[in-house]
Amino acid sequence: MAGKKHPRRKHIPQRTCVVCRRTMDKRALTRIVNNPEEGIIIDPGGKRDGRGAYLCDQESCWEQALTTDILARALRTTLTESDRARLRESRPR
């Protein structure tokens, strides 16, 4: 009496937006990383070294992350005005 084998579901990593706190699939969020060599950058592949934080695609979350210290606290650093401007310019739409 052999039991039926059910195909295993692929594990999909979950991450949380640092602003709205919604949990979503990792690929649905944008990772921002504090990389020792490059500074604060957007990490589209999600593989760069450094402390990372995730943001969803809502305009309000991005605006709040770039105008308050929420993102800076998550990355454990201080965001300069040039960091904020660079993130605004390179934000995925």
N, CA and C of each residue as an Amber inpcrd file, in Angstrom:
protein
   279
   0.8240000  -1.1680000   0.0000000   0.0000000   0.0000000   0.0000000
   0.8820000   1.2500000   0.0000000   1.2150000   1.6890000  -1.1660000
   2.0680000   2.8660000  -1.3000000   1.2160000   4.1250000  -1.2420000
   1.6870000   5.1000000  -0.4430000   0.9710000   6.3670000  -0.3340000
   1.2710000   7.2560000  -1.5280000   0.2950000   8.0680000  -1.8680000
   0.5050000   9.0170000  -2.9730000   1.4670000  10.0980000  -2.5260000
   2.3680000  10.4100000  -3.3860000   3.2780000  11.5120000  -3.1010000
   2.7040000  12.7800000  -3.7040000   2.6280000  13.7830000  -2.8790000
   2.1570000  15.0810000  -3.3620000   3.3730000  15.9050000  -3.7620000
   3.2760000  16.6070000  -4.8750000   4.4130000  17.4490000  -5.2570000
   4.6240000  18.5250000  -4.1970000   5.8690000  18.7360000  -3.8590000
   6.2040000  19.7630000  -2.8630000   6.0340000  21.1450000  -3.4540000
   5.4290000  22.0110000  -2.6810000   5.3360000  23.4000000  -3.1110000
   6.6770000  24.0700000  -2.8980000   7.0530000  24.8810000  -3.8530000
   8.3150000  25.5990000  -3.7250000   8.1760000  26.6690000  -2.6520000
   9.1780000  26.7500000  -1.7980000   9.1930000  27.7520000  -0.7370000
   9.4200000  29.1280000  -1.3440000   8.5560000  30.0650000  -1.0100000
   8.7010000  31.4430000  -1.4870000   9.0150000  32.3150000  -0.2760000
  10.2380000  32.8830000  -0.2350000  10.6190000  33.7100000   0.9170000
   9.7040000  34.9210000   1.0740000   9.3890000  35.2590000   2.3120000
   8.5480000  36.3950000   2.6330000   9.3930000  37.4810000   3.2980000
   9.1040000  38.7270000   2.9890000   9.7700000  39.8590000   3.6180000
   8.7050000  40.9000000   3.9740000   9.0640000  41.8490000   4.8190000
   8.1310000  42.8620000   5.3020000   8.5930000  44.2470000   4.8980000
   7.6760000  45.0540000   4.3800000   7.9690000  46.4500000   4.0540000
   8.2470000  47.1830000   5.3650000   9.3450000  47.9330000   5.4220000
   9.7300000  48.6050000   6.6660000   8.7910000  49.7560000   7.0310000
   7.9710000  50.2130000   6.0820000   7.0660000  51.3250000   6.3670000
   5.6720000  50.8290000   6.7310000   4.9950000  50.1250000   5.8180000
   3.6040000  49.7210000   6.0650000   3.4900000  48.3860000   6.8000000
   4.6090000  47.6560000   6.9310000   4.6850000  46.3980000   7.6550000
   3.8810000  45.2640000   7.0160000   3.5200000  45.4060000   5.7280000
   2.8520000  44.3000000   5.0310000   3.8830000  43.2500000   4.6520000
   3.5310000  41.9800000   4.8210000   4.4080000  40.8830000   4.4450000
   4.0120000  40.4100000   3.0490000   5.0190000  40.2990000   2.1750000
   4.7860000  39.8780000   0.7900000   5.9260000  38.9800000   0.3370000
   5.7600000  38.4170000  -0.8600000   6.8480000  37.6470000  -1.4610000
   8.0620000  38.5550000  -1.6150000   9.2350000  38.0080000  -1.3770000
  10.4750000  38.7750000  -1.4540000  10.6210000  39.4800000  -2.7990000
  10.2580000  38.8170000  -3.8840000  10.4170000  39.3880000  -5.2330000
   9.4420000  40.5340000  -5.5120000   8.3840000  40.6640000  -4.7100000
   7.4120000  41.7400000  -4.9060000   7.8640000  43.0420000  -4.2420000
   8.9190000  42.9770000  -3.4520000   9.4230000  44.1500000  -2.7430000
  10.7550000  44.5990000  -3.3340000  11.1220000  45.8350000  -3.0750000
  12.4060000  46.3740000  -3.5200000  13.3550000  46.3750000  -2.3390000
  14.5380000  45.8030000  -2.5350000  15.5360000  45.7650000  -1.4680000
  16.4760000  46.9520000  -1.6090000  16.6750000  47.6310000  -0.4990000
  17.6480000  48.7120000  -0.4260000  18.7210000  48.2210000   0.5280000
  19.9720000  48.3970000   0.1330000  21.0630000  47.8380000   0.9150000
  22.0890000  48.9160000   1.2720000  22.6260000  48.7880000   2.4660000
  23.7320000  49.6340000   2.9100000  24.9910000  48.8060000   2.6830000
  25.6130000  49.0080000   1.5330000  26.7810000  48.2450000   1.1260000
  28.0400000  48.9890000   1.5430000  28.9930000  48.3110000   2.1840000
  30.2060000  48.9920000   2.6570000  30.9790000  49.7200000   1.5550000
  31.0210000  49.1740000   0.3500000  31.7880000  49.8010000  -0.7320000
  30.9950000  50.8590000  -1.4910000  29.7010000  50.6120000  -1.7030000
  28.9010000  51.4850000  -2.5720000  27.9580000  52.4150000  -1.8300000
  27.7600000  52.2170000  -0.5440000  26.8430000  53.0510000   0.2160000
  25.4100000  52.5390000   0.1120000  24.4520000  53.4480000   0.1670000
  23.0320000  53.1070000   0.1140000  22.6140000  52.9870000  -1.3530000
  22.2010000  51.7880000  -1.7590000  21.8140000  51.5530000  -3.1540000
  20.6070000  50.6240000  -3.2130000  19.9180000  50.6630000  -4.3490000
  18.8340000  49.7150000  -4.6180000  19.4660000  48.4390000  -5.1500000
  19.0180000  47.3080000  -4.6220000  19.5620000  46.0010000  -4.9780000
  18.4870000  45.1770000  -5.6920000  18.3880000  45.3200000  -7.0280000
  17.3130000  44.6180000  -7.7460000  17.4210000  43.0980000  -7.6790000
  18.6250000  42.5550000  -7.5880000  18.7920000  41.1080000  -7.5270000
  18.6260000  40.5300000  -6.1370000  18.7330000  41.3830000  -5.1230000
  18.5660000  40.9360000  -3.7530000  19.7250000  40.1210000  -3.2080000
  20.9030000  40.2310000  -3.8140000  22.0330000  39.3940000  -3.4190000
  23.2580000  40.1530000  -2.9200000  23.2390000  41.4780000  -2.9850000
  24.4300000  42.2410000  -2.5990000  24.6980000  42.1290000  -1.1020000
  25.9790000  42.2460000  -0.7570000  26.3790000  42.2340000   0.6490000
  25.9180000  43.5150000   1.3190000  25.6620000  43.4160000   2.6000000
  25.3150000  44.5880000   3.3790000  23.9730000  44.4410000   4.0570000
  23.6660000  45.3850000   4.9010000  22.4020000  45.3950000   5.6350000
  21.2960000  45.8220000   4.6890000  20.2260000  45.0480000   4.6160000
  19.1420000  45.3390000   3.6830000  17.8380000  45.6860000   4.3750000
  16.9880000  46.3970000   3.6440000  15.6380000  46.7360000   4.0810000
  14.7400000  46.6630000   2.8480000  13.4840000  46.3400000   3.0520000
  12.5580000  46.1580000   1.9320000  11.4520000  47.1980000   1.9540000
  11.0910000  47.6600000   0.7310000   9.9820000  48.6010000   0.5590000
   9.0290000  48.0490000  -0.4940000   7.7210000  48.2150000  -0.2520000
   6.7490000  47.8280000  -1.2670000   6.6940000  48.9200000  -2.3360000
   5.8420000  48.7560000  -3.3340000   5.8350000  49.7000000  -4.4500000
   4.8760000  50.8770000  -4.2580000   4.2680000  51.0020000  -3.0820000
   3.3490000  52.1220000  -2.8430000   4.1250000  53.4360000  -2.7620000
   3.6260000  54.4220000  -3.4410000   4.2480000  55.7480000  -3.4440000
   4.3600000  56.2950000  -2.0170000   3.3200000  56.0950000  -1.2180000
   3.3220000  56.6230000   0.1520000   4.4190000  55.9860000   1.0090000
   4.7010000  54.7050000   0.7990000   5.7710000  54.0370000   1.5600000
   7.1300000  54.6000000   1.1750000   7.3490000  54.8040000  -0.1220000
   8.6290000  55.3660000  -0.5750000   8.8070000  56.7800000  -0.0480000
   7.7420000  57.5730000  -0.1060000   7.8370000  58.9660000   0.3480000
   8.1410000  59.0040000   1.8430000   7.4540000  58.1810000   2.6090000
   7.6820000  58.1580000   4.0540000   9.0840000  57.6410000   4.3790000
   9.5440000  56.6390000   3.6460000  10.8830000  56.0910000   3.8820000
  11.9700000  57.1160000   3.6010000  11.7450000  57.9760000   2.6040000
  12.7690000  58.9410000   2.2110000  12.6600000  60.2850000   2.9410000
  11.5610000  60.5170000   3.6410000  11.4140000  61.7920000   4.3530000
  11.5090000  61.6470000   5.8690000  11.4300000  60.4110000   6.3750000
  11.5630000  60.1800000   7.8130000  12.8210000  59.3510000   8.0610000
  13.0240000  58.9240000   9.2870000  14.2040000  58.1090000   9.5840000
  13.9040000  56.6140000   9.6400000  12.7530000  56.1740000   9.1320000
  12.3850000  54.7530000   9.1440000  13.4180000  53.9130000   8.3910000
  13.7430000  54.3180000   7.1850000  14.7060000  53.5650000   6.3740000
  16.1050000  53.6110000   6.9980000  16.4990000  54.7590000   7.4960000
  17.8160000  54.8970000   8.1320000  17.9310000  53.9710000   9.3390000
  16.8810000  53.8740000  10.1380000  16.9000000  52.9680000  11.2970000
  16.9940000  51.5120000  10.8550000  16.2440000  51.1490000   9.8110000
  16.2610000  49.7690000   9.3260000  17.6410000  49.3900000   8.7890000
  18.3130000  50.3500000   8.1570000  19.6450000  50.0960000   7.6060000
  20.7600000  50.3540000   8.6280000  20.3820000  50.8460000   9.7970000
  21.3270000  51.1640000  10.8760000  22.4160000  52.1270000  10.4080000
  21.9610000  53.2290000   9.8050000  22.8770000  54.2510000   9.3030000
  22.1610000  55.5900000   9.2870000  22.8120000  56.5910000   8.7650000
  22.2100000  57.9050000   8.5530000  22.1490000  58.1540000   7.0610000
  20.9710000  58.5330000   6.5660000  20.8200000  58.8280000   5.1380000
  21.1390000  60.2970000   4.8980000  22.0290000  60.5480000   3.9680000
  22.3370000  61.9260000   3.5880000  21.3160000  62.3870000   2.5550000
  21.2970000  63.6740000   2.2830000  20.3960000  64.1940000   1.2510000
  20.7460000  63.6090000  -0.1140000  22.0360000  63.3790000  -0.3790000
  22.4200000  62.7830000  -1.6630000  21.9570000  61.3250000  -1.7420000
  21.9770000  60.5820000  -0.6200000  21.4310000  59.2120000  -0.6030000
  19.9460000  59.2360000  -0.9510000  19.2210000  60.1490000  -0.3060000
  17.7730000  60.2520000  -0.5420000  17.4800000  60.6210000  -2.0010000
  18.2280000  61.5540000  -2.5540000  18.0320000  61.9680000  -3.9470000
  18.3390000  60.8230000  -4.9070000  19.4300000  60.0960000  -4.6440000
  19.8090000  58.9730000  -5.5020000  18.7380000  57.8790000  -5.4670000
  18.1760000  57.5920000  -4.2980000  17.1230000  56.5840000  -4.1850000
  15.8560000  57.0330000  -4.9150000  15.5330000  58.3320000  -4.8120000
  14.3510000  58.8520000  -5.5240000  14.5260000  58.6850000  -7.0430000
  15.7140000  58.9940000  -7.5400000  15.9880000  58.8940000  -8.9850000
  15.9640000  57.4680000  -9.4870000  16.5280000  56.5500000  -8.7260000
  16.6770000  55.1720000  -9.2160000  15.5560000  54.2440000  -8.7690000
  14.5450000  54.8040000  -8.1320000  13.4190000  53.9960000  -7.6790000
  12.7330000  53.3080000  -8.8440000  12.4790000  51.9860000  -8.7260000
  11.7480000  51.2900000  -9.7970000  10.2840000  51.7470000  -9.8300000
   9.7730000  51.9180000 -11.0030000   8.3690000  52.3650000 -11.1570000
   7.5140000  51.2650000 -11.7010000
